[in-house]
Amino acid sequence: MQLGINLGYWGAGMDADNLAVAREADRLGYAVCWAAEAYGSDAATVLAWVAAQTERIDVGSAIFQIPARQPAMTAMTAATLDSLSGGRFRLGLGVSGPQVSEGWYGVKFDKPLARTREYVEIIRKAMTRERLSYDGEHWTLPLPGGPGKPIKLTVHPQREHIPLYIAAIGPKNLEQTGEIADGALLIFPSADHLEDTALRHLRAGREKAGLTMEGFDVCPTLPLAVGEDQDVGRLADTFRPYTALYVGGMGSRKQNFYNQLACRMGYEKQAAEIQDKYLSGDKQGAAAAVPQELIDQTTLLGSVDRIADRMRAYAAAGVTTLTLAPAGFTLDERLASLRAGTEALERAGLA
């Protein structure tokens, strides 16, 4: 099992620290450095900045939002980043959510599975550097009856095949991800529930495509906080606002994929309470309603030995790249967490 690092969103006041974290992860031998985007910093610019100042670590989008870019533009960006980084780019895609898609990008959030499939097919075709034409429900290239003509990508990516990941939560999305992608980006993963909430759906998609899980990258992100085992409760409290935001407020009451995931993990009553409080404006109450067990199951908390035990559980569950989001109020704390992750992997016998 490999380790990755997730820098989250740029522009949150820790930009210089984030670059230092990426460089340290590069030095420590982490496999990939991911950057996110929502409605602030874009991921492509961040990844170009990080790639220019690192040497070995891959850089990946977690994610490029599908409603933000035409698929041919995403293919151009991927090819450019792969070329500039010397073959170190990984393309992560996701549909975002209805509030961002419709409120920020003005793109109707409908038929997300079909849109994702067509989007990936166009990117794959563009990457072959053949002349691009496509006739789908959501995209038609070139547009009929006009001056457009099939054009081919002029940029040569470093590699013939750039790894393509999809951020997936729901069962149908997970199955399609297994079918059409090279890896899955997972959030709020519990080693105890990973088979039921993700792996069996990914496997079904692989089987549908006549493939096995061999070579498919299962890549969850887990927040990391290092401390004494007796302080696990206090460490868990660090992530209460984060969990409450996603389970309670990320999306509408009817369309919150993270709330639905918590329900599939057995927290139906608690997920409803968190959402009710969050959407009524009681964010503190929502955070207080998050069960410590849910946080502990979906993060890495405690001593290096305890984290090593958890890493073994994730590896046994089928995780191939474990992406860490190290907590810390200072750069030194975040770097220490990063080093603890490497040490835990070694103690787990997984390095």
RAJO-V333160 format. One record per run of one state. SS is the DSSP state (alpha for helix, beta for strand, coil for the rest). FROM is the first residue (numbers start at 1). LEN is the number of residues. If there is no record, write none. Layout:
BEGIN
<<SS & FROM & LEN> <SS & FROM & LEN>>
END
This chain:
BEGIN
<<coil & 1 & 1> <beta & 2 & 5> <coil & 7 & 8> <alpha & 15 & 14> <coil & 29 & 3> <beta & 32 & 4> <coil & 36 & 7> <alpha & 43 & 10> <coil & 53 & 5> <beta & 58 & 4> <coil & 62 & 2> <beta & 64 & 2> <alpha & 66 & 3> <coil & 69 & 2> <alpha & 71 & 14> <coil & 85 & 4> <beta & 89 & 6> <coil & 95 & 3> <alpha & 98 & 6> <coil & 104 & 8> <alpha & 112 & 16> <coil & 128 & 4> <beta & 132 & 1> <coil & 133 & 1> <beta & 134 & 2> <coil & 136 & 4> <beta & 140 & 2> <coil & 142 & 9> <beta & 151 & 1> <coil & 152 & 12> <beta & 164 & 4> <coil & 168 & 3> <alpha & 171 & 10> <coil & 181 & 2> <beta & 183 & 5> <coil & 188 & 6> <alpha & 194 & 15> <coil & 209 & 8> <beta & 217 & 10> <coil & 227 & 2> <alpha & 229 & 9> <coil & 238 & 2> <alpha & 240 & 10> <coil & 250 & 7> <alpha & 257 & 8> <coil & 265 & 3> <alpha & 268 & 12> <coil & 280 & 3> <alpha & 283 & 7> <coil & 290 & 2> <alpha & 292 & 6> <coil & 298 & 1> <beta & 299 & 4> <coil & 303 & 1> <alpha & 304 & 14> <coil & 318 & 3> <beta & 321 & 6> <coil & 327 & 4> <alpha & 331 & 17> <coil & 348 & 4>>
END
